[in-house]
Amino acid sequence: MDDKPLASWRDGAVRNALLDYVARVTTPGSPDFLPPEQRIATFDNDGTLWCERPYYTQVYSALNALVLRAEADPSLRTVQPYQAAVENDLSFFLQFVAEDRVQELVHLLVEATAGETQAEFEARGEEWFASARHPLGRLFSEMTYAPMVELVELLQAAEFRVFICTAAGMDLVRLVAQRIYRIPRENVIGSNVMLAWEEREGGPVLVRTAGIVPPFNENGGKPVNIQLHVGRPPVFVAGNSDGDLEMMRFAAASGLPFLNLLVHHTDDEREYAYDAGAERVLALAASEGWTVVDMARDWERVFA
Amino acid sequence: MDDKPLASWRDGAVRNALLDYVARVTTPGSPDFLPPEQRIATFDNDGTLWCERPYYTQVYSALNALVLRAEADPSLRTVQPYQAAVENDLSFFLQFVAEDRVQELVHLLVEATAGETQAEFEARGEEWFASARHPLGRLFSEMTYAPMVELVELLQAAEFRVFICTAAGMDLVRLVAQRIYRIPRENVIGSNVMLAWEEREGGPVLVRTAGIVPPFNENGGKPVNIQLHVGRPPVFVAGNSDGDLEMMRFAAASGLPFLNLLVHHTDDEREYAYDAGAERVLALAASEGWTVVDMARDWERVFA
């Protein structure tokens, strides 16, 4: 890493706003000074810290889990959702997204992989991350945005506790968060499979059930789960979609000096360009004067 | 604080076991060395970090909440559980405990105070902690065990992340954890009221509902919620009752060098002496060779 902070960011209003905010809230005597205990930052993951296109990383990982199950039990090959996974029929899954039934899809996937122990889940996930590649050719764990990783580092150096707050399964992200973001497992908040404590012959284990711990971690679920995990509102929020709107409002309602950073995907040469799913938060950021990253304009490089 | 570590502990096998464990897992090259990311400690609160007799601190706090409600709305004075609180009729509440229906009591209390915003809850709780006194005469927040606070400090200095894992409501404990234990809010795990995100005229708020986030944080719920909040098993566990048995088994099943510390209440001169509710874990600690604190013998002083 370069010694210059935010080295992958181009000089300009957004980079200046970030450096200025951090200076204001950490300079003793500044009217915006925040004691370290109040320096809480929450980052969305998909589309904010790493690439979410063409599909969420978790979708690829879940398909892999279904294929492995169907290999172990061939009778599943003609049963949905396993059949669609084995035949690589993405349309089956995308239909849920198109019909705005994503939570239904999540429940279906969670049900289809229930019964694994937590240790089995983690071993499978680590193996998948070690070899699975994004369509652009890199490992999924290498699809992180260099400028955002530098921003996490800047905040941590300024005594912020930085949390990930993702709609995806928190257990999946926890497998790589320390390595790729230097964010420890306990600072990853996400949607979560309900676990059960089971006494078995070889000793007790945690088993993954078919239930989801409420609330699902998007929209109003994000502030609720931030309160659950952190116990106070964030003062720095980074996101990229309407699912992040409420946690940005949570920071704005904290009564503390805050910065909301919206990553706008404008770069179809180096990444993807799209507004879909971010229409409401883009409008709110404009009317509230929140900080909007124009990827094509503000980032010197996208991936590390 | 004294410069000597664990200054309030008497020399002996228990103090030695604590110092020896910390040395073994933090000395590079030691066969028991643990990298800092695996140094997770979880402490029960009631009866482990602070006094739980004659009743849990949360019971006193909940009674106060009921009385305040009945003062604001006198029609509640003849409705349970408000009436019992107003009349200071503890037998109403203790009957639930006697009949092993504690979770039912918790639901009743949560229901009776539902509708408060999180900010209102925190303001009320802080006010209560500022003045409410334990029957022994001290503020409730001063009923902490000096030897255990020193132990938290020893572990933190050795790069452990120390968590509280309490069956009580986590929001109550979070109000004082930083001040009395130097444990930040986000490191407090407990039973938890389900929150709702509500848009109001003055802006969004978090509202406390009548629901409890599953699972209730005792017995098998403790390992489940440790996994939820931390993402890995603890290697150091302190507890004092059967409700802590499963999180001790979680540490023992981790495959890592662990220490389970059971606080045995043997001191009816300086505190209270009782085995009730700890019968199973005392037997297990004996058979497994876990470390048992004899308060009367091992602690030079009890309260700070």
Interface residues (C-beta under 8 A of the other chain):
Chain A: E37 Q118 R161 M170 D171 R174 Q178 P184 R185 E186 V188 N192 M194 L195 A196 W197 G203 P204 V205 L206 V213 P214 N219 G220 G221 P223 V224 Q227 L228 H229 V230 G231 R232 E246 R249 F250 A253
Chain B: E37 Q118 R161 M170 D171 R174 Q178 P184 R185 E186 V188 N192 M194 L195 A196 W197 G203 P204 V205 L206 V213 P214 N219 G220 G221 P223 V224 Q227 L228 H229 V230 G231 R232 E246 R249 F250 A253
